């Protein structure tokens, strides 16, 4: 009887969180799977304290306390398989305010915390990094969010419109 109970418990545990896959796009799930595989150093499909210690060591963090590793693993309700890993990310992201997250990203580019970034700087970043903006996209951006007379962009306004819409 024990195997049936274990199987039933496993099904209940996974069934309750199976909708976590609907929270993410397929490409995101693939990225999380790649991250999970990197962290799962011993390739047993469960992230353990030893896996965390090993992956942190590869990133140069060599003296991580056992208590810290235990605290990380205890954030999960049980063994951290991929479904649990994805659920943990889903729970963390669900509580995050997207506007705060976007403003925080812009703040990295605003070390004096003025609330503004130079138009030229934003334009250079958006046209030369990652998913590059086209000239037309830049024209549309400046039409929607014109810089002030000094050439500054109010990034908090951009963040508000991104998260609430123009009528918000």
C-alpha positions as CSV (number, residue, x, y, z in Angstrom):
1,X,0.0,0.0,0.0
2,X,2.9,2.4,0.7
3,X,3.7,2.9,-3.0
4,X,0.1,3.8,-3.8
5,X,0.1,6.4,-1.1
6,X,3.4,7.9,-2.2
7,X,2.1,7.9,-5.8
8,X,-1.1,9.6,-4.7
9,X,0.7,12.2,-2.7
10,X,3.0,12.9,-5.6
11,X,0.1,13.3,-7.9
12,X,-1.7,15.7,-5.5
13,X,1.5,17.7,-5.1
14,X,2.1,18.1,-8.8
15,X,-1.6,18.4,-9.6
16,X,-1.9,21.4,-7.4
17,X,0.9,23.3,-9.1
18,X,0.6,22.0,-12.6
19,X,-1.2,25.3,-13.6
20,X,2.2,27.0,-12.9
21,X,3.1,26.1,-16.5
22,X,0.2,28.3,-17.7
23,X,1.8,31.3,-16.0
24,X,4.8,31.3,-18.3
25,X,5.3,31.3,-22.1
26,X,7.0,28.2,-23.6
27,X,10.2,30.2,-24.2
28,X,10.3,31.2,-20.5
29,X,9.7,27.7,-19.4
30,X,12.6,26.6,-21.5
31,X,14.9,29.2,-20.0
32,X,13.9,28.1,-16.5
33,X,14.6,24.5,-17.5
34,X,18.1,25.5,-18.7
35,X,18.7,27.4,-15.4
36,X,17.4,24.3,-13.4
37,X,19.7,22.0,-15.3
38,X,22.7,24.3,-14.6
39,X,21.8,24.4,-10.8
40,X,21.2,20.7,-10.7
41,X,24.9,19.9,-10.6
42,X,24.6,16.2,-9.9
43,X,21.9,15.7,-12.6
44,X,19.5,13.9,-10.3
45,X,16.5,16.2,-11.2
46,X,16.4,17.6,-7.6
47,X,18.1,20.7,-6.5
48,X,19.9,20.1,-3.1
49,X,22.1,22.0,-0.8
50,X,25.1,20.4,-2.5
51,X,23.9,21.5,-5.9
52,X,23.5,25.1,-4.6
53,X,26.9,25.0,-3.0
54,X,28.5,23.7,-6.2
55,X,26.8,26.2,-8.5
56,X,27.6,29.1,-6.2
57,X,31.2,28.0,-6.1
58,X,31.3,28.1,-9.9
59,X,30.2,31.8,-9.6
60,X,33.0,32.6,-7.1
61,X,31.0,32.3,-3.9
62,X,33.1,29.8,-2.0
63,X,32.3,30.3,1.7
64,X,28.5,30.0,1.7
65,X,27.3,28.9,5.2
66,X,25.4,25.7,5.5
67,X,22.6,27.6,7.2
68,X,22.2,29.9,4.2
69,X,22.0,26.9,1.9
70,X,19.4,25.2,4.2
71,X,17.3,28.4,4.2
72,X,17.3,28.4,0.4
73,X,16.2,24.8,0.2
74,X,13.6,25.2,2.9
75,X,11.8,27.9,0.8
76,X,10.3,24.9,-1.0
77,X,7.7,22.7,0.6
78,X,9.6,19.6,-0.4
79,X,12.3,18.3,-2.8
80,X,13.0,20.9,-5.5
81,X,12.2,19.2,-8.8
82,X,11.5,21.3,-11.9
83,X,7.8,21.8,-11.2
84,X,8.6,23.0,-7.7
85,X,11.4,25.2,-9.0
86,X,9.0,26.8,-11.6
87,X,6.3,27.2,-8.9
88,X,8.7,29.0,-6.6
89,X,9.5,31.5,-9.4
90,X,5.8,31.9,-10.2
91,X,5.1,32.7,-6.6
92,X,7.9,35.2,-6.4
93,X,6.9,36.9,-9.6
94,X,3.2,37.0,-8.7
95,X,3.8,39.3,-5.8
96,X,6.1,41.7,-7.7
97,X,4.7,45.0,-8.8
98,X,5.6,45.2,-12.5
99,X,5.8,49.0,-12.3
100,X,8.3,48.9,-9.4
101,X,10.4,46.3,-11.3
102,X,10.5,48.5,-14.4
103,X,11.3,51.6,-12.5
104,X,14.1,49.7,-10.6
105,X,15.6,48.7,-14.0
106,X,15.6,52.4,-15.1
107,X,17.1,53.5,-11.8
108,X,20.2,51.5,-12.6
109,X,20.7,54.0,-15.5
110,X,20.0,57.0,-13.2
111,X,22.7,56.9,-10.5
112,X,21.8,60.5,-9.2
113,X,18.2,59.4,-8.8
114,X,16.9,62.4,-10.8
115,X,14.0,60.5,-12.4
116,X,15.3,61.4,-15.8
117,X,17.7,59.8,-18.3
118,X,19.2,61.6,-21.3
119,X,17.4,60.9,-24.6
120,X,20.7,60.2,-26.4
121,X,21.7,57.6,-23.8
122,X,18.4,55.8,-24.0
123,X,18.5,55.9,-27.8
124,X,22.0,54.5,-27.9
125,X,21.0,51.6,-25.6
126,X,17.8,50.8,-27.4
127,X,19.4,50.8,-30.9
128,X,22.6,49.0,-30.1
129,X,21.7,46.4,-27.4
130,X,19.7,43.1,-27.4
131,X,16.4,43.5,-29.3
132,X,17.4,46.6,-31.1
133,X,14.9,49.3,-31.9
134,X,14.4,50.4,-35.5
135,X,14.5,54.1,-36.5
136,X,10.7,53.9,-36.8
137,X,10.3,52.5,-33.3
138,X,12.6,55.3,-31.9
139,X,10.4,57.9,-33.7
140,X,7.3,56.4,-32.1
141,X,8.9,56.3,-28.7
142,X,9.9,60.0,-28.8
143,X,6.4,60.9,-30.2
144,X,4.8,59.1,-27.2
145,X,7.4,60.4,-24.6
146,X,9.0,63.6,-25.9
147,X,12.1,64.7,-24.0
148,X,12.1,68.0,-22.1
149,X,13.9,71.0,-23.4
150,X,17.2,69.7,-21.8
151,X,16.9,66.4,-23.7
152,X,15.8,64.4,-20.6
153,X,13.3,61.5,-20.6
154,X,11.0,61.0,-17.6
155,X,11.3,57.3,-17.2
156,X,8.7,57.1,-14.4
157,X,6.1,58.3,-16.8
158,X,7.1,55.6,-19.3
159,X,6.9,53.0,-16.6
160,X,3.4,54.2,-15.6
161,X,2.1,54.1,-19.1
162,X,3.7,50.6,-19.7
163,X,1.9,49.2,-16.6
164,X,-1.3,51.2,-16.5
165,X,-1.9,52.3,-20.1
166,X,-2.2,55.9,-21.3
167,X,-5.7,56.4,-19.9
168,X,-4.6,55.1,-16.4
